[in-house]
Every structure is written in structure tokens, then in C-alpha cells.
Amino acid sequence: MKCKISLSSIILLFVSTIMFANNSSKVEMLYFKVNLPCCQARACNNLENITKTIIENNFDKKDVIFTTIKLSDEQNKTLVTKYNAKSQTVILENKKKKKSIDVSDIVKKFAISNDQAQYEKELKEKIKQIIK
């Protein structure tokens, strides 16, 4: 009897783990940022919000999620070190395939050009690339 209960528990745990893994997003966009003085923070927050909106409007949450990573938070130290992140470093990470793409250059180009259509086009291309 105890053996059947234990086996049932193990099977339930295994099935739950598989279901949770299948429900997680394929790609996570990591947007690294710092706490800056007021005028610079507004520009950074605007860039962050535009980027997040592009993700939310073009991709299902099961495919891509947007995560803000604060550089100053101690709990983020491993990620900051892994990607040598600075403010506005943006990484697309596909954990299932264990691959990532740094798209910070696209973000920086948009910050200068302010061409949102081109920015959205380039981001979407990179995301589709890493989802494959």
C-alpha cells in the first residue's frame, strides 16, 4: 500500500513538472536597467515601455516574456555577471535550447534614431530567430 502511494506521488510530481515546463515561455527577454536621476530615468523608462509593448503586442506569453532586471539588486548579480550587463543591455534567452542573443545594439540604435517601426521589425526578426 505504501509503495503504491509513493509511486503515485512520484508519478504525480513527474507529470506536474512536465506540465509546468511546457507552460513556461520559450524565450525570455531580459532588459537590464539601473536607477538613474529623473531626466535620464524617464528616457530609459520610455525605452523599456516601448520594448515591453512590442513584445506584448506581437507575441503570446507562452512564446516570449519580458523581464526587467535591475542591475543594483543583489539577487540579479549572477545574470549581470553572466551577460556583463550594463544599463539597457537586452538579452533574448531561450532556456530550452540553452542559447541567447544580445540585442542591445538594436535597442541603442533605436534610442538614437527613434524609428519605432524599424526597431519593432528588427526585434521581431531576432525573436523569431531564437524561437526556432
Phi, psi and omega in degrees: 000312180296325180296318179295320180294315179297316179297318178298319179296317180296316179297316179298316179298316180298313180296318178299318179297316179296317180296318180296317180296321180289335180273349181283157181292151179287322185228140175241129174266119179260116181251106182274137180212160176244166173272114184247163174303161191315302188292320177291324181297322179299316179295317179294318179295323178296314179299317178299314181295321178296316180298314180298318180296319178301316179297309184295327182278341186245347184224143175288148180298336178285345179259316184217133172236151180255129179229128175271130179244115179276123183300327185279346180285125182303325182294344181262004186304319181298314179295318180300316179292315182304317184257006183048048190284144173231180179301135180068023167285132181230123183239134170260124185236123174255099185291327181295320180266358180054049176221155180217157178228131175272116180251021181301325180297324178293318180295315180296320178299318179294321180300330179273313186279329184061025178268090187294325180296316179293319179301311180298317180300312182293320178298313181300320178299314181296320180294316179297325177299315185279339177289324184307000000 
